[in-house]
Amino acid sequence: MSFPPSNNNTQNQNQHNAIIKNPNPNNFPISSPTKKRASRWSDIWLKTNTNAKNNNPLNSMVVAMQLHSLSSSPKHPKSIPNFSIMDRTLLLSDELLLKILAKLPDSQRNSNSLVCKRWLNLQGRLVRSLKVLDWNFLLSGRLIHRFPNLNHVDLVSGSLISPRNSGICLSHRYLSMHVDSASSPSWCFGEENLLPVEVIDNGLIALAGGCPNLRRLSVIGASEMGLLSVAEECSTLQELELQRCSDNVLRGIAACANLQILKLVGNVDGLYTSVVSDIGLTILAQGCKRLVKLELSGCEGSFDGIKAIGKCCQMLEELTFCDHRMDDGWLAALSFCENLKTLRFQSCKRIDHNPGLEEYLGSCEALERLHLHKCQLRDKKSVAAMFSVGRAAKEIIIQDCWGLDNTMFSFANICRRVKLLYLEGCSMLTNEGLESVIHSWKELQSLKVVSCKNIKDSEISPELATLFTTLIDLKWRPDTKSLLPSSLAGIGMGKKGGKFFRRV
């Protein structure tokens, strides 16, 4: 028995046909193919099964999975980073972070370098001065890689062979090293305590190649070839300290055209022996004509060497002699240093035993400061010639000098331009010797007397007391032992323990 089709079935069939003919009955804009999202593995699976039966359960499962993925997809596809655990300094460039680290105090540098490897490398760029203790650290290239922007390097300690774990330390004015009591019972320093010259030269070559902006260098035991490499690569080198120097080594220093500050150490009693004579001084004078400060320690020489320096180094303003071995008559050559402003003597056993006649000495007309420190002033001719050469000095400083009594100090009467006098540790000078000189200095403005035990407060004359009132700066502490009782007066101390240790 057949039934006629119902109106509902006919209407559904017509709607189905209309949907097939017009899949977009509401005229909604259809996205272009270029804006479609990327194909999923479920879409590919559906396309391969379009010819399958409609009642296939696999299709229903795939459609359900697809709908679940669409409904569970987040509105924001990109995940929001967790700033609480993220290193926010990664957002800063190296240049900006370097400026920030440079503003921090030096006490935080070690702790800042432990934060991460990036901070370690950046902190190494900020280091400008370094003292090398391990020579292999220089030869291996780690020094240049770790600190690429160095401009001051001290290689003296790294050039010494000494046990690092020893508790005995040998200290000197120029160097400090550890000493092994078992291997060196006499604790003597010799050639065996220095690295070979070839090793030191290789280190200088590596340093010069990695630090072209080097400005200050301290080294011991180098040769001419090692210093030549530094002079060629480091054109900005301005300050050099060279220990265990000799005439041959000075040929390499002469190539440093821009050198301004130079310290030469030749012979040091008990440590090492090296000779710097007039030959080396002449080579130095002809090569380094821009010198401003020169220190000669343990160097030999004579009138000719100092004259060559004065003639060639027209910009020289400060000259220091430390424990010199100069020949007699060299003091007269200082008059050729026309622009010399500071003349300093340190730890000199003698000045000049035979300076010659006074009319041939001359003087340094531009001299402003004459400093004497730990020198022996026992020879009258030497002291008189020294004050004669420095007669134009405006500032005289004498510290811990032996033999300076009233007679020796009286030779300073020739210095008429003195404005400042500083005396310390002159135990043989008395009030009479001091007054006889400073009363002739009409331009004196500052007087400082410290630890001169024979200058007494009770022996101050009325003339000296009147002079004190005219001074701009006065520091009067001739007897430091008298300061302790005066400072303890009225507090019950300094009575040999009578207050605290009573007999029962």
Residue pairs with C-beta under 8 A, 6 or more apart in sequence:
18 25
19 25
24 30
40 66
40 69
42 62
42 65
42 66
42 69
43 66
45 62
46 59
46 62
46 63
49 56
49 58
49 59
52 58
52 59
87 116
89 97
89 118
92 100
94 122
97 122
98 122
98 125
98 126
101 112
101 119
101 122
101 123
101 126
102 126
104 112
109 123
109 126
109 127
112 119
112 123
113 119
113 120
113 123
113 124
114 120
124 146
124 147
124 148
125 147
125 148
125 149
126 149
127 147
127 149
127 150
128 149
128 150
128 151
128 152
129 150
129 151
129 152
129 153
129 154
129 216
130 143
130 147
130 150
130 152
130 153
130 154
131 153
131 154
131 157
132 138
132 143
132 153
132 154
132 155
132 157
132 158
133 157
133 158
133 164
134 158
135 155
135 158
135 159
135 195
135 199
135 203
137 143
137 158
138 155
138 158
138 203
138 206
138 207
139 199
139 202
139 203
139 206
141 206
141 210
143 150
143 207
143 210
144 206
144 207
144 209
144 210
144 211
148 210
148 211
149 213
150 211
150 214
151 211
151 213
151 214
151 215
151 216
152 214
152 215
152 216
152 217
153 207
153 211
153 214
153 216
153 217
153 218
154 218
155 200
155 203
155 204
155 207
155 217
155 218
155 219
155 220
156 174
156 175
156 218
156 219
156 220
156 241
156 243
157 175
157 176
157 177
158 203
159 194
159 195
159 200
159 219
159 220
159 221
160 175
160 177
160 193
160 194
160 195
160 220
161 192
161 193
161 194
161 195
162 177
162 178
162 179
162 180
162 193
163 178
163 179
163 180
164 178
165 178
166 178
166 179
166 180
166 181
167 178
168 178
168 179
168 180
168 181
168 187
169 176
169 177
169 178
169 179
170 176
170 177
170 178
170 179
170 187
170 189
172 268
172 271
174 243
174 265
174 268
174 271
174 297
175 220
175 243
175 271
177 189
177 193
179 187
181 187
188 270
189 270
189 271
189 272
190 272
191 272
194 220
194 221
194 244
194 272
195 221
197 221
197 222
197 223
197 226
200 219
200 220
200 221
200 222
200 223
200 226
201 222
201 223
201 225
201 226
201 229
202 226
203 226
204 219
204 222
204 226
204 227
204 229
204 230
205 226
205 229
207 214
207 217
207 230
208 214
208 229
208 230
208 232
208 233
208 234
209 233
211 234
212 233
212 234
212 235
212 236
213 234
213 236
214 230
214 234
214 236
214 237
215 236
215 237
215 238
215 239
216 237
216 238
216 239
216 240
217 230
217 234
217 237
217 239
217 240
217 241
218 240
218 241
218 243
219 226
219 241
219 242
219 243
220 242
220 243
220 244
221 243
221 244
222 242
222 249
222 252
223 248
223 249
223 252
224 248
224 249
224 251
224 252
225 252
226 252
227 242
227 249
227 252
227 253
227 255
227 256
228 252
228 255
230 237
230 252
230 256
231 237
231 252
231 253
231 255
231 256
231 257
232 255
235 257
235 258
236 258
237 256
237 258
237 259
238 258
238 259
238 260
238 261
239 259
239 260
239 261
239 262
240 253
240 256
240 259
240 261
240 262
240 263
241 262
241 263
241 265
242 249
242 253
242 262
242 263
242 264
242 265
243 265
243 268
243 272
244 265
244 266
244 272
244 274
245 264
245 265
245 266
245 274
245 276
245 280
246 266
246 274
246 275
246 276
246 280
247 275
247 276
247 277
247 279
247 280
247 283
248 280
249 280
250 264
250 276
250 280
250 281
250 283
250 284
251 283
253 259
253 262
253 284
253 287
253 288
254 283
254 284
254 286
254 287
254 288
255 287
256 287
256 288
257 287
257 288
257 290
258 290
259 288
259 290
259 291
260 290
260 291
260 292
260 293
261 291
261 292
261 293
262 284
262 288
262 291
262 293
262 294
262 295
263 294
263 295
263 297
264 276
264 284
264 294
264 295
264 296
264 297
264 299
265 297
265 298
266 274
266 275
266 276
266 296
266 297
266 298
266 299
266 300
266 325
267 273
267 274
267 275
267 298
267 299
267 300
267 325
268 297
268 298
269 323
274 298
275 300
276 296
276 298
276 299
276 300
276 301
277 300
277 301
277 305
278 300
278 301
278 302
278 304
278 305
278 308
280 305
281 299
281 301
281 305
281 306
281 308
281 309
282 304
282 305
282 308
284 309
285 305
285 308
285 309
285 311
285 312
285 313
286 308
286 312
288 313
289 312
289 313
289 314
289 315
290 313
290 315
291 309
291 313
291 315
291 316
292 315
292 316
292 317
292 318
293 316
293 317
293 318
293 319
293 320
294 309
294 313
294 316
294 318
294 319
294 320
295 319
295 320
295 322
296 319
296 320
296 321
296 322
296 324
297 320
297 322
297 323
297 324
298 322
298 323
298 324
298 325
299 324
299 325
299 326
300 324
300 325
300 326
300 327
301 324
301 325
301 326
301 327
301 330
302 326
302 327
302 329
302 330
303 327
303 329
303 330
303 332
303 333
304 333
305 330
305 333
306 326
306 330
306 333
306 334
306 336
307 333
307 336
309 316
309 337
310 316
310 333
310 334
310 335
310 336
310 337
310 338
310 340
311 336
313 337
314 338
314 339
315 339
316 337
316 339
316 340
317 339
317 340
317 341
317 342
318 340
318 341
318 342
318 344
319 334
319 337
319 340
319 342
319 343
319 344
320 344
320 345
320 346
321 344
321 345
321 346
321 348
322 345
322 346
322 347
322 348
323 346
323 347
323 348
323 349
324 348
326 352
328 352
328 353
328 354
328 355
329 352
329 354
329 355
329 356
330 352
331 351
331 352
331 355
331 361
331 382
331 385
331 386
331 389
332 355
332 356
332 360
332 361
332 362
332 389
334 340
334 343
334 362
334 364
334 389
335 361
335 362
335 363
335 364
335 389
337 364
338 364
338 365
338 366
339 366
340 364
340 366
340 367
341 366
341 367
341 368
341 369
342 367
342 368
342 369
342 371
343 364
343 367
343 369
343 370
343 371
343 389
343 390
343 393
344 369
344 370
344 371
344 372
344 373
345 351
345 371
345 372
345 373
345 375
345 386
346 373
346 374
346 375
347 373
347 374
347 375
348 375
348 376
349 375
349 376
350 376
350 379
350 382
351 375
351 377
351 379
351 382
351 383
351 385
351 386
352 381
352 382
352 385
352 386
353 379
353 381
353 382
354 381
355 361
355 381
355 382
355 385
356 385
358 384
358 385
358 388
361 385
361 388
361 389
362 389
363 388
363 389
363 390
363 391
363 392
364 389
364 390
364 392
365 392
366 392
367 390
367 392
367 393
368 392
368 393
368 394
368 395
369 393
369 394
369 395
369 396
369 397
370 386
370 387
370 390
370 393
370 395
370 396
370 397
370 415
371 397
371 399
372 397
372 398
372 399
372 401
373 397
373 399
373 400
373 401
374 399
374 400
374 401
375 401
375 402
376 401
376 402
376 403
377 383
377 401
377 402
377 403
377 404
377 408
378 402
378 403
378 408
380 407
380 408
380 411
383 408
383 411
384 411
387 411
387 412
387 414
387 415
388 411
388 414
390 415
391 414
391 415
391 416
391 417
392 415
392 417
393 415
393 417
393 418
394 417
394 418
394 419
394 420
394 443
395 418
395 419
395 420
395 422
396 412
396 415
396 418
396 420
396 421
396 422
397 420
397 422
398 404
398 422
398 423
398 424
398 426
399 422
399 424
399 425
400 424
400 425
401 425
401 426
403 428
404 426
404 428
404 429
405 428
405 429
405 433
406 428
406 429
406 430
406 432
406 433
406 436
407 433
409 426
409 429
409 433
409 434
409 437
410 433
410 436
410 437
412 418
412 437
413 436
413 437
413 440
415 441
416 440
416 441
416 442
416 443
417 443
418 441
418 443
418 444
419 443
419 444
419 445
419 446
420 444
420 445
420 446
420 447
420 448
420 473
421 438
421 441
421 444
421 446
421 447
421 448
422 448
422 450
423 429
423 434
423 448
423 449
423 450
423 452
424 448
424 449
424 450
424 451
424 452
425 450
425 451
425 452
426 452
427 451
427 452
427 453
427 454
428 454
429 452
429 454
429 455
430 454
430 455
430 459
431 454
431 455
431 456
431 459
431 460
431 461
431 464
434 449
434 455
434 464
435 461
435 463
435 464
438 444
438 447
438 467
439 463
439 467
444 467
444 471
445 471
445 472
445 473
446 471
446 472
446 473
446 474
447 468
447 471
447 473
447 474
447 475
447 476
448 473
448 474
448 475
448 476
449 455
449 475
449 476
449 477
449 478
450 475
450 477
450 478
450 480
451 477
451 478
451 479
451 480
452 478
452 479
453 478
453 479
453 481
455 478
455 479
456 478
456 479
457 476
457 478
457 479
457 482
468 474
468 476
477 483
484 494
485 494
488 494
492 499
493 499
